[in-house]
Amino acid sequence: MKKQTKRGRSVIRPLTVQLLIAAPVLTLLLCLAVARLILSGVVPEERITLCACAIAGITGFLLSLYCGVRVPQKRLLWGMVAAAGYALLLLIGNQFFFGMPYSGVAASLGTIFAGGLLGSLLSSVRRQKYV
C-alpha cells in the first residue's frame, strides 16, 4: 500500500491507522444515534441487541468499503481483512473493558462479516467507462 508522489518517491499510506481510528469513532457515533432513538421512544428497548448487530454490520460494511477503495489491488481480500480486524477489535475490547467474553458473538460476527463482504464486493467491482 504505497502511494507515488510527484517526484517518484513512495510514501506508505497510513491506512491501518485510519481504520483503527475510524472503527471506534464510527461505532460510537452510531451508538449515540441509536441511544437517541431509544430515549425518544422511536425504537423500543427490547431491540437493543438488534441495534447492536446493525451497528456492527454497518461499521463493518463502511470500513471494508473504505479499505477496498483505498487499496490498488486485491480489494476483496483487504476489505475482508478490515472486517476481520474490526471483529477482533470488538472482541478484545469487550474482554478488556468488561472482563468477560461477549455473549452474542455469533450474531455480531455474522453481521460484521456480511457487511464486510458486501462492502468488499462493492469496492472490487470494476467500473465500466461508457462511451
DALIN-V148435 format. One record per residue. N is the residue number from 1. PHI is phi in whole degrees, -180 to 180 (* if undefined). OMEGA is omega in radians with two decimals (999 if undefined). Layout:
n,phi,omega
N,PHI,OMEGA
N,PHI,OMEGA
//
This chain:
n,phi,omega
1,*,-3.14
2,-117,-3.13
3,-116,3.13
4,-84,3.08
5,-92,-3.11
6,-68,-3.11
7,-90,3.11
8,93,3.09
9,-78,3.13
10,-99,3.13
11,-124,3.14
12,-75,3.11
13,-79,-3.13
14,-83,-3.10
15,-67,-3.14
16,-66,3.10
17,-67,3.11
18,-63,3.13
19,-69,3.11
20,-67,3.07
21,-82,-3.05
22,-70,-3.07
23,-62,3.13
24,-68,-3.13
25,-65,3.13
26,-66,3.10
27,-63,3.13
28,-66,3.11
29,-65,3.11
30,-68,3.08
31,-65,3.10
32,-65,3.11
33,-66,3.12
34,-69,3.10
35,-62,3.09
36,-64,3.11
37,-67,3.12
38,-70,-3.14
39,-68,3.11
40,-81,3.07
41,92,3.14
42,-71,3.12
43,-109,3.11
44,-71,-3.09
45,-67,3.14
46,-70,-3.08
47,-99,-3.10
48,-65,3.13
49,-65,3.09
50,-64,3.10
51,-66,3.11
52,-64,3.09
53,-66,3.11
54,-66,3.09
55,-62,3.13
56,-65,3.14
57,-67,3.13
58,-66,3.12
59,-66,3.07
60,-61,3.10
61,-63,-3.09
62,-67,3.12
63,-66,-3.14
64,-71,3.07
65,-65,3.12
66,-64,3.14
67,-65,3.13
68,-67,3.12
69,-74,-3.06
70,-78,-3.10
71,-86,-3.08
72,-80,-3.08
73,-133,3.11
74,53,-3.07
75,-67,-3.14
76,-65,3.14
77,-63,-3.09
78,-70,3.06
79,-66,3.10
80,-70,3.06
81,-64,3.10
82,-64,3.11
83,-66,3.11
84,-66,3.09
85,-65,3.10
86,-66,3.11
87,-64,3.10
88,-65,3.10
89,-62,3.10
90,-66,-3.13
91,-66,3.12
92,-68,3.11
93,-63,3.11
94,-68,3.10
95,-66,-3.11
96,-71,-3.06
97,-82,-3.06
98,-106,3.08
99,73,3.11
100,-144,3.13
101,-69,-3.11
102,-71,-3.04
103,-79,-3.12
104,-98,-3.00
105,-70,-3.08
106,-67,-3.14
107,-68,-3.14
108,-67,3.12
109,-64,3.11
110,-63,3.14
111,-72,3.11
112,-65,-3.11
113,-73,3.06
114,-68,3.07
115,-65,3.10
116,-65,3.11
117,-66,3.12
118,-64,3.10
119,-65,3.12
120,-67,3.12
121,-66,3.11
122,-67,-3.13
123,-79,-3.10
124,-92,3.12
125,-69,3.12
126,-75,3.13
127,-85,3.13
128,-95,3.09
129,-93,3.12
130,-92,-3.09
131,-96,999
//
